[in-house]
Amino acid sequence: MIRDERGAVSSVEFRRCVRVFDDQGKFSPVFDEQERVTISADSVILAIGQAVAKGIPLEENGVFLAGDIAGGQMSVVHAVASGRAAAERIDKFLGGDGDLSVRLGSYPLPNPRIGREEGFVPRPRVPFPCASAADTVFVDLLLNQ
């Protein structure tokens, strides 16, 4: 991360990774210091799946843990679920019932049997708007490597 004079994030610099594991299969990334890309940013979310550091307090006395710190390395989906479970524990701690289910509307449940829709096969495709490859940041990053 690159910070401005006030200490706020202003951009992120990426280096090309040429190797992730060493010859023994241990995590040992090697970067090409000559190939760097900088992208402007005003916030950065780090989600790198690290092990829990020693000295982290247990979940007690109003301290609540979620994500990697609560259960070790996990996927983003598991980390979000862990955060939701922690929110439920916080709600109970504060006197609630722990039910944080959110319903955005009342919709009938879909029929579990999809069935056959007459006329489906000959139906023409609907055009989907897409940006040209030249207009995307991803392609620009690949081209500048």
trRosetta pair geometry for C-beta under 8 A, 3 or more apart (Angstrom, degrees):
i j d omega theta_ij theta_ji phi_ij phi_ji
1 9 5.3 -63 -169 -123 118 102
1 11 7.7 157 -159 89 53 41
1 12 5.7 -34 -103 -105 57 74
1 13 7.9 -169 -82 17 10 77
1 41 7.9 -87 -133 72 87 127
1 44 5.5 -128 -99 12 120 161
2 9 7.4 92 71 -156 48 62
2 10 5.5 -63 103 63 90 92
2 11 4.6 -3 52 64 117 85
2 12 7.0 -164 11 -85 84 22
2 13 6.0 76 -35 -22 111 103
2 38 7.1 9 -2 -145 144 117
3 6 7.9 -123 168 72 96 53
3 7 5.3 -9 175 -153 136 33
3 8 6.3 144 -154 70 85 25
3 9 6.0 -56 -100 -93 69 38
3 10 6.2 114 -150 3 21 93
4 7 7.2 -50 68 16 64 17
4 8 5.3 -9 37 60 105 82
4 9 7.9 33 -3 107 84 8
4 10 4.4 103 -48 -51 92 129
8 42 7.2 -6 158 -154 113 73
9 12 7.6 7 -172 -59 115 80
9 41 5.8 -40 140 102 116 94
9 42 6.2 128 85 -165 94 25
9 43 6.2 123 59 -99 138 25
9 44 5.5 -165 -143 -6 163 104
10 40 6.9 -53 160 -142 63 73
10 41 7.3 99 134 62 19 60
10 42 7.5 11 -115 -98 35 55
11 38 5.2 38 152 178 136 98
11 39 6.1 168 -160 85 90 36
11 40 4.9 -55 -98 -107 94 39
11 41 5.6 116 -124 22 33 79
12 38 7.1 170 84 -150 38 59
12 39 5.5 -13 57 59 87 88
12 41 5.2 24 -13 11 98 139
12 44 5.9 124 -75 -100 124 130
13 36 5.7 -4 -175 -173 103 113
13 37 7.3 159 -155 81 56 40
13 38 4.8 -24 -100 -97 77 83
14 36 6.7 155 80 -156 48 59
14 37 4.8 -12 57 59 102 90
14 38 7.6 -177 17 -80 69 34
14 39 7.3 25 -7 0 109 104
14 141 7.8 12 65 -148 146 123
15 31 4.2 34 128 -169 130 132
15 32 6.7 -180 174 63 92 56
15 33 6.6 -21 -144 -107 130 41
15 35 6.7 105 -161 87 60 71
15 36 5.4 -27 -97 -99 67 79
16 31 6.5 132 76 -159 48 74
16 32 4.5 -13 73 45 107 109
16 35 3.9 2 3 94 126 128
16 36 7.7 -115 -9 -71 78 37
16 145 6.1 103 -89 -145 134 104
17 20 6.4 47 158 -73 128 76
17 29 5.5 -52 -141 -161 113 113
17 30 7.2 112 -161 72 65 46
17 31 5.7 -48 -100 -99 53 72
17 32 7.9 -152 -82 7 8 79
18 30 5.4 -53 64 97 92 95
18 31 6.8 134 8 -131 86 19
18 32 5.2 87 -36 -39 119 96
19 22 7.6 74 145 -86 126 44
19 28 7.5 -12 119 95 105 78
19 29 6.6 163 92 -148 61 44
19 30 4.2 24 49 35 102 108
20 27 6.8 -45 162 -137 78 68
20 28 7.8 104 148 59 34 46
20 29 5.4 -13 -127 -96 46 79
21 25 5.4 -7 175 -149 134 35
21 26 6.3 146 -155 68 82 28
21 27 6.1 -52 -102 -96 73 36
21 28 6.3 71 -152 34 31 78
22 25 7.2 -54 69 13 65 16
22 26 5.2 -6 37 57 107 85
22 28 4.0 20 -37 43 102 139
32 35 4.5 31 100 24 117 106
33 36 7.5 -4 -176 -47 43 107
35 145 5.8 36 -162 -155 130 67
37 141 5.5 58 -160 -135 170 87
37 144 6.0 111 -100 96 111 128
37 145 7.7 -47 -47 -81 122 68
39 137 7.3 64 -124 -171 128 132
41 44 5.7 70 132 -66 145 87
47 76 6.2 37 170 -95 150 95
47 79 7.1 -158 -144 43 114 171
49 68 5.9 177 -132 -99 40 133
49 73 4.1 54 -174 -140 99 97
49 74 7.0 -172 -120 37 96 35
50 68 5.9 85 56 152 60 153
50 73 7.2 164 49 -85 8 90
51 68 7.8 -124 -106 171 12 110
51 72 6.6 -9 -126 -136 64 78
51 73 6.8 -41 -76 -40 58 95
52 56 5.6 -82 180 14 106 149
52 68 6.9 -179 -68 141 75 79
52 69 5.4 106 -112 -140 98 51
52 72 6.6 -79 -16 -87 101 56
53 56 5.9 115 71 -40 75 103
56 65 7.4 78 158 -106 122 135
56 69 6.0 -163 -156 -165 156 105
57 60 7.5 -116 157 42 103 82
57 63 5.2 -12 101 134 129 169
58 63 7.4 108 91 82 42 126
59 63 5.9 -141 -131 99 44 82
59 64 5.8 49 -142 -123 104 39
59 65 4.9 -107 -74 11 108 100
59 70 7.3 36 -52 -122 130 100
59 89 7.7 8 171 138 133 157
60 63 6.2 8 55 46 41 98
62 93 6.7 142 -105 171 59 143
64 86 4.8 124 161 -168 115 104
64 89 5.9 161 -128 91 121 118
64 90 5.4 -52 -48 -70 166 97
64 93 7.6 -133 -64 -4 121 153
65 69 5.2 -122 -161 109 107 102
65 70 3.9 152 127 -84 103 93
65 86 6.6 -138 83 -107 30 131
66 69 7.2 40 66 58 32 96
66 70 5.2 -8 -111 -13 16 139
66 79 7.3 95 150 -169 87 66
66 82 4.6 147 -162 130 78 93
66 83 4.3 93 166 -92 148 54
66 85 7.2 158 -116 64 102 83
66 86 3.8 -88 -67 -14 115 148
67 70 6.1 103 51 17 39 99
67 71 7.7 -153 124 32 18 87
67 74 7.2 -154 -165 51 50 117
67 79 4.2 33 -123 -148 81 97
67 82 5.4 170 -58 87 33 134
67 83 6.3 28 -49 -58 87 91
68 71 7.2 -100 -140 61 23 62
68 72 6.5 -36 -159 156 65 15
68 73 5.9 13 -129 -97 101 38
68 74 6.3 -161 -88 23 63 86
68 79 6.7 -14 -34 -105 69 113
70 82 5.5 168 64 -176 135 130
70 86 7.1 -139 -65 -68 159 121
71 74 5.9 36 90 -39 110 133
71 78 7.5 -105 82 152 139 118
71 82 6.1 -137 10 -108 125 141
74 78 3.7 -105 170 91 123 131
74 79 5.4 156 90 -55 111 76
74 82 6.9 108 71 -22 161 137
75 78 4.8 95 53 10 76 100
75 79 6.9 -135 98 -6 40 88
76 79 5.5 -54 -145 36 33 114
76 80 6.4 34 155 -20 66 102
77 80 6.0 -54 -151 34 29 109
77 81 6.5 28 151 -15 63 107
78 81 5.5 -54 -147 40 35 112
78 82 6.2 40 152 -23 66 105
79 82 5.5 -51 -147 35 32 115
79 83 6.5 36 151 -21 63 102
80 83 5.6 -51 -151 34 34 114
80 84 6.5 35 150 -19 64 103
81 84 5.6 -51 -149 35 34 112
81 85 6.4 35 151 -19 65 104
82 85 5.7 -52 -148 36 32 111
82 86 6.4 34 151 -19 64 104
83 86 5.6 -52 -148 36 32 112
83 87 6.4 37 151 -22 64 102
84 87 5.5 -50 -150 32 34 114
84 88 6.7 37 150 -20 64 100
84 100 7.1 -159 -167 81 85 132
85 88 5.6 -50 -153 32 35 113
85 89 6.7 35 149 -17 65 102
86 89 5.6 -53 -150 37 37 111
86 90 6.3 40 150 -22 67 103
87 90 5.5 -50 -147 35 34 114
87 91 6.4 40 151 -23 64 102
87 100 5.7 -2 118 -22 113 173
88 91 5.6 -49 -150 31 33 115
88 92 6.7 32 152 -16 63 102
88 98 4.4 58 -179 -167 88 85
88 99 7.6 44 -133 -73 102 17
88 100 5.5 -128 -87 4 78 116
89 92 5.8 -53 -151 37 34 110
89 93 6.3 39 150 -23 66 106
89 98 7.1 28 -78 -123 28 110
90 93 5.4 -53 -147 35 33 116
90 94 6.3 22 156 -10 66 108
91 94 6.0 -64 -149 43 28 103
91 96 3.8 -57 170 64 90 134
91 97 7.3 -28 134 57 115 37
91 98 5.1 151 84 -100 111 42
91 99 7.8 -124 117 34 152 35
91 100 6.0 -176 -30 -58 157 108
92 95 7.8 129 -174 -3 29 6
92 96 6.0 -85 -76 71 33 73
92 97 7.1 -1 -96 173 76 12
92 98 4.2 6 -57 -66 103 104
96 99 7.6 -132 152 34 105 63
103 106 7.1 34 162 -75 126 62
111 114 7.3 148 95 -88 96 28
111 115 7.2 -1 111 -8 136 115
116 120 7.7 -132 -176 5 65 132
117 120 4.4 89 85 -54 100 119
119 122 6.5 -65 -162 49 60 95
119 123 6.3 82 144 -55 79 98
120 123 5.7 -50 -160 2 33 122
131 135 4.6 -114 174 81 108 121
131 136 5.7 126 104 -63 127 89
132 135 4.9 88 60 4 81 104
132 136 7.7 -148 93 -17 46 86
133 136 6.1 -55 -156 19 38 114
133 139 4.9 113 171 -75 81 160
134 139 6.6 -96 -100 98 24 147
136 139 4.7 87 72 8 98 100
136 140 6.9 -161 99 -6 53 88
137 140 5.4 -60 -153 39 36 116
137 141 6.3 40 151 -24 70 102
138 141 5.8 -53 -154 31 30 111
138 142 6.6 25 152 -14 63 105
139 142 5.7 -55 -150 38 35 110
139 143 6.1 34 153 -20 68 108
140 143 5.8 -55 -143 37 30 110
140 144 6.3 19 160 -13 64 112
141 144 6.1 -67 -147 41 27 104
141 145 7.1 44 152 -45 61 94
142 145 6.0 -38 -160 -3 36 116
